[in-house]
Amino acid sequence: MFNYIFGLFSNDMGIDLGTASVLVYIKGKDIVLREPSVVAMECNTKKVLAIGVEAKKMLGKTPASIIAVRPLRNGVIADFEATEKMIRYFIKKVHNKKTLLHPRVVIGVPSGITEVERRAVRESAEQAGAREVHLIDEPMAAAIGAGIPIQEPEGSMIVDIGGGTTEVAIIALGGMVVAKSLDIAGDKMDESVVQYFRRKYNLSVGENTAESVKMRIGSVFPLKEELRMDVKGRDLLTGLPKTVGISSEEIRIALEDPVKKIVEVIKDVLEETPAELSADLVDRGIILSGGGSLVKGLPELLVQETELPVNRADDPLTCVARGTGVYLEELDNIKKSRRKDI
């Protein structure tokens, strides 16, 4: 009864606290916020100047007195104070100011993080004003958000490629049978593109430019029609602005190393999967989610490497956030079942 009354007066929310972006799901309203996980602040005073979209615009462009940082690295908190301020900002931005209670919050976290790191996430949300904080493993949240029937005895495989981590899991009967977390994902792909430009063209480009190139023409499997674009940066030899033409074949070479490691961890999970569940995957295949899964040619590459059907989720970017939302909707029932088990 009390939980029902609390629900009337607070905007409970699910948060995909990603390395690259934060998505917020409000109970009964769907996803209401999607912004980059970036905080801009003054170096000396640590005063926050911008968060989210406005802060990302400052990456690589700030004067010496201002820093623009990503407070989460590889899916975990690298800067506790900045993370707490970022979560507080997003909660305040979406929370109904007329409500009397702080929200209950469900946060997706990488499956491979330690208890200390889990505690840091929980404490940062509590410091930001959450009444209750519940954590859910990202592969489970992604599977729920992708519409995978997780309670069935048949096995399903989810590969969630975010900004900081790649989460791979075999799910059956409401739990993760095999799960691995790899700190190589979208951000490492961007770094590989940056390094490629430095090595081949002596061109310095920022991470925003690298990400744009990756998404516009990047591919990990030969395309029917290869793409080209011009990229602007700074010549490392002369220090002057410079433009070079780049092809999708070249970006494929740049992405080769991080993508190879992602394929390896997928194969590792498949090797550890019990035989009965492996048989299920022949029909069910692999479901891809996360922003990193949008790189061109990834499904085709994984089909070639695993000989399994591979499909992207309908909306890969929102799977974890929607999964936290479903978990949030069922939170009271989950608590009741846990009390019965005790």
C-alpha positions in Angstrom: 0.0 0.0 0.0 2.8 2.4 0.9 4.7 1.6 -2.3 1.6 2.4 -4.3 1.1 5.7 -2.5 4.8 6.5 -3.0 4.4 5.7 -6.7 1.8 8.4 -7.0 4.1 11.1 -5.7 7.5 10.3 -7.2 8.7 9.8 -10.8 10.6 6.5 -10.4 13.2 6.1 -13.1 15.4 3.6 -14.8 18.8 4.8 -15.9 21.2 3.4 -18.5 24.4 5.0 -17.0 26.6 4.4 -20.1 30.2 5.5 -20.8 29.0 7.3 -23.9 25.5 8.4 -23.0 22.8 8.4 -20.3 19.3 7.4 -21.1 16.5 7.9 -18.5 13.2 5.9 -18.5 10.4 7.4 -16.4 7.8 4.9 -15.0 4.7 5.2 -17.2 6.3 7.6 -19.7 8.9 5.7 -21.6 12.4 7.2 -22.3 12.4 10.9 -21.6 16.1 11.8 -21.8 19.1 10.8 -23.9 22.3 12.8 -23.5 26.0 12.3 -23.6 27.9 11.3 -20.4 30.0 14.4 -20.4 30.6 17.0 -17.7 32.4 20.4 -18.3 33.8 22.1 -15.3 36.3 24.7 -14.2 39.7 23.2 -13.4 40.4 25.1 -10.1 36.9 25.4 -8.5 35.4 22.2 -10.0 32.3 24.3 -10.7 30.1 22.6 -13.3 29.6 24.6 -16.4 27.7 22.2 -18.6 26.5 18.6 -18.6 25.3 16.4 -21.5 24.8 17.8 -25.0 26.4 21.2 -24.3 29.4 19.6 -22.5 30.0 17.2 -25.4 30.3 20.1 -27.8 33.2 21.3 -25.6 35.3 18.1 -25.9 38.7 18.9 -27.3 37.8 22.6 -27.6 38.1 23.9 -24.0 40.6 26.6 -22.9 43.2 25.6 -20.2 40.9 26.8 -17.4 38.0 24.4 -18.4 38.0 20.6 -18.7 35.4 18.5 -20.4 35.5 14.9 -19.0 33.6 11.6 -19.3 33.1 10.7 -15.6 32.6 7.0 -16.5 35.3 4.9 -18.1 34.8 1.3 -19.3 31.4 1.3 -17.8 32.5 2.2 -14.2 32.9 5.4 -12.3 36.3 7.1 -12.9 35.3 10.4 -11.3 32.9 10.0 -8.4 32.2 13.7 -7.8 31.5 14.4 -11.5 29.3 11.3 -11.8 27.2 12.4 -8.8 26.7 15.9 -10.2 25.8 14.4 -13.6 23.2 12.0 -12.1 21.8 14.8 -9.9 21.5 17.0 -13.0 19.6 14.4 -15.0 17.3 13.4 -12.1 16.5 17.1 -11.5 15.9 17.6 -15.3 13.3 14.8 -15.6 11.8 14.7 -12.1 8.4 16.3 -11.5 9.2 19.2 -9.2 5.7 19.0 -7.7 6.4 15.6 -6.3 7.1 15.2 -2.6 9.3 12.2 -2.7 12.7 11.4 -4.2 12.5 8.8 -6.9 13.4 5.1 -6.8 16.1 4.4 -9.4 17.1 1.3 -11.3 20.5 1.5 -12.9 22.1 -0.8 -15.5 25.7 -1.8 -14.7 28.3 -3.9 -16.5 28.1 -7.6 -15.4 31.9 -7.7 -14.7 32.3 -4.9 -12.2 33.3 -5.5 -8.6 31.3 -5.0 -5.4 33.3 -1.9 -4.7 32.4 -0.4 -8.1 28.7 -1.4 -7.6 28.7 0.4 -4.3 30.2 3.5 -5.9 27.3 3.5 -8.5 24.8 3.1 -5.7 26.3 5.8 -3.5 26.6 8.3 -6.4 22.8 7.9 -7.1 21.9 8.1 -3.4 24.0 11.3 -3.1 22.2 12.6 -6.2 18.9 12.3 -4.5 17.6 8.8 -5.2 15.3 7.3 -2.4 16.1 3.7 -3.3 18.8 2.4 -5.8 18.5 -1.0 -7.5 21.2 -2.3 -9.8 20.6 -4.7 -12.8 23.3 -6.2 -14.9 23.4 -4.6 -18.4 23.2 -7.8 -20.4 20.0 -8.8 -18.5 18.6 -5.3 -19.0 19.5 -5.3 -22.7 17.9 -8.7 -23.2 14.7 -7.5 -21.5 14.7 -4.3 -23.5 15.3 -6.2 -26.7 12.2 -8.3 -26.0 14.0 -11.6 -25.4 11.8 -14.0 -23.4 14.3 -14.4 -20.5 12.1 -16.6 -18.4 11.9 -19.4 -20.9 14.1 -22.6 -20.5 15.5 -22.1 -24.0 18.8 -20.3 -24.2 19.1 -16.8 -25.8 22.3 -14.8 -26.5 22.6 -11.1 -26.1 25.6 -9.0 -27.3 25.4 -5.4 -26.0 28.2 -3.2 -27.4 28.1 0.1 -25.6 30.6 2.9 -25.4 32.9 1.5 -22.7 32.0 -2.2 -22.5 30.9 -5.1 -24.5 28.5 -7.4 -22.6 28.0 -10.9 -23.8 25.6 -13.3 -22.1 23.6 -16.6 -22.5 20.3 -16.2 -20.7 17.8 -18.8 -19.7 15.2 -19.3 -16.9 15.5 -15.6 -15.8 19.3 -15.8 -15.2 22.7 -15.4 -16.9 24.1 -18.9 -17.5 27.4 -17.6 -19.0 28.4 -13.9 -19.1 31.5 -12.0 -19.9 32.3 -8.3 -19.9 35.0 -6.8 -22.1 36.3 -3.2 -21.7 36.5 -2.8 -25.5 33.5 -1.3 -27.3 32.5 1.9 -29.1 35.1 4.2 -27.5 38.0 1.9 -28.3 36.8 1.8 -31.9 36.9 5.6 -32.0 40.4 5.5 -30.5 41.5 3.1 -33.2 40.2 5.5 -35.8 42.1 8.4 -34.2 45.3 6.3 -34.2 44.8 5.3 -37.8 44.7 8.9 -39.0 47.8 9.7 -37.0 49.8 6.8 -38.4 48.8 7.0 -42.0 48.1 10.7 -42.6 49.9 12.4 -39.7 46.5 13.9 -39.0 45.2 14.7 -35.5 41.4 14.4 -35.2 39.2 14.6 -32.1 37.0 11.8 -30.7 33.8 13.5 -32.0 35.2 13.4 -35.5 36.4 9.8 -35.1 32.9 8.8 -34.0 31.3 10.6 -36.9 33.6 8.9 -39.4 33.0 5.4 -37.8 29.2 5.8 -38.0 29.0 7.4 -41.4 31.3 5.2 -43.4 32.9 2.7 -41.0 32.3 -1.0 -41.7 33.7 -4.3 -40.4 32.6 -6.3 -43.4 32.9 -5.6 -47.2 30.1 -3.4 -48.5 28.3 -3.7 -51.8 29.3 -0.2 -52.5 32.3 1.2 -50.5 31.9 4.8 -49.1 34.1 7.8 -49.0 34.2 11.1 -47.1 36.5 14.0 -46.4 37.9 14.4 -42.9 39.3 17.6 -41.4 42.0 17.8 -38.7 45.4 19.2 -37.8 48.5 18.2 -39.7 51.0 16.9 -37.1 54.0 17.9 -39.2 53.0 21.5 -40.1 50.5 22.3 -37.3 48.1 23.6 -40.0 44.5 22.5 -40.7 44.3 19.7 -43.3 41.6 17.7 -45.1 42.1 14.1 -46.3 39.8 11.8 -48.2 39.1 8.5 -46.5 37.3 5.3 -47.6 35.2 2.7 -45.7 37.9 0.1 -46.6 40.5 2.1 -44.6 38.1 2.5 -41.6 37.6 -1.3 -41.7 41.4 -1.7 -41.3 41.3 0.8 -38.4 38.6 -1.1 -36.6 40.1 -4.5 -37.1 41.8 -4.9 -33.7 38.9 -3.9 -31.4 36.4 -5.8 -33.5 38.6 -8.9 -33.4 38.7 -8.8 -29.6 34.9 -8.5 -29.5 34.5 -11.5 -31.8 36.9 -13.5 -29.6 34.9 -12.8 -26.4 31.7 -13.9 -28.2 33.4 -17.1 -29.2 34.6 -17.6 -25.6 31.1 -17.4 -24.3 29.8 -19.8 -27.0 32.5 -22.3 -26.0 31.4 -22.2 -22.4 27.7 -22.6 -23.2 26.1 -25.9 -22.1 25.3 -28.2 -25.1 21.5 -28.0 -24.6 21.6 -24.2 -24.7 24.0 -24.2 -27.7 21.4 -26.2 -29.6 18.8 -23.5 -28.9 21.1 -20.8 -30.4 21.1 -22.6 -33.8 17.5 -21.4 -34.2 17.4 -18.3 -31.9 20.8 -16.9 -32.9 22.4 -13.8 -31.5 20.7 -10.5 -30.7 22.8 -7.3 -30.9 22.2 -4.2 -28.9 24.0 -1.0 -28.0 25.3 1.9 -30.1 28.4 -0.1 -31.1 26.3 -2.7 -32.8 25.2 -0.1 -35.4 28.6 -0.2 -37.2 28.0 -1.4 -40.7 28.6 -5.0 -41.5 28.7 -6.3 -37.9 25.8 -8.8 -38.2 27.4 -10.2 -41.5 30.8 -10.5 -39.8 29.3 -12.4 -36.8 27.3 -14.7 -39.1 30.6 -15.6 -40.8 32.5 -16.1 -37.6 29.9 -18.0 -35.5 27.7 -19.6 -38.2 24.6 -18.5 -36.2 21.8 -16.2 -37.2 22.5 -12.6 -36.1 20.0 -9.8 -35.7 20.0 -6.3 -34.3 17.4 -5.4 -31.8 14.7 -3.1 -33.1 16.1 -0.1 -31.3 19.6 -1.0 -30.2 20.4 2.3 -28.5 17.6 2.0 -26.0 17.6 -1.7 -25.0 19.3 -1.2 -21.6 17.2 1.8 -20.7 14.0 0.0 -21.6 15.1 -3.1 -19.7 15.7 -1.0 -16.5 12.2 0.4 -17.1 10.6 -3.0 -17.3 12.5 -4.0 -14.2 11.3 -0.8 -12.5 7.7 -1.6 -13.4 8.1 -5.1 -11.8 10.1 -3.9 -8.8 7.3 -4.4 -6.2 6.5 -7.9 -7.5 10.2 -8.7 -7.4 10.5 -7.6 -3.8 7.4 -9.6 -2.8 8.9 -12.8 -4.4 12.2 -12.2 -2.6 10.4 -11.9 0.7 8.6 -15.2 0.0 11.9 -16.9 -0.8 13.3 -15.7 2.6 
